[in-house]
Amino acid sequence: MQKIVLNHIEYELIKNYKNAFQLEDITEKYTDYFEDFDYIVGDYSYDKLRLKGFYQKENPNHRECNNFENVDSYLADFCSYECRYFILEKKKNEKNA
């Protein structure tokens, strides 16, 4: 698994479907908005990177619309058919454990 650091937060690339992950692209789109999420899903629909945050069910911020257990439904229902996508998982440390 590949380690990624964005705004001093460490992530692990856990899925890279069709080699979608491009560090330069996510660096341009990433903002502090995504720092609370347990996962970031990036998809290229119509050749543009879109990011969406998801939470683990145990996270107090969890809602059904951003439940990581539903990521496959999100990809099927809201992304272009067979689009390239990647999933980053935030690594736990003392600050965000």
Secondary structure, DSSP 4 states (H G I P E B T S, - for coil): -EEEEETTEEEEEEEEETT---HHHHHHH--GGGGG-SEEEEEEETTEEEEEEEB-TTSTT--GGGBGGGHHHHHHHHS-TT-EEEEEEEPP-TTT-
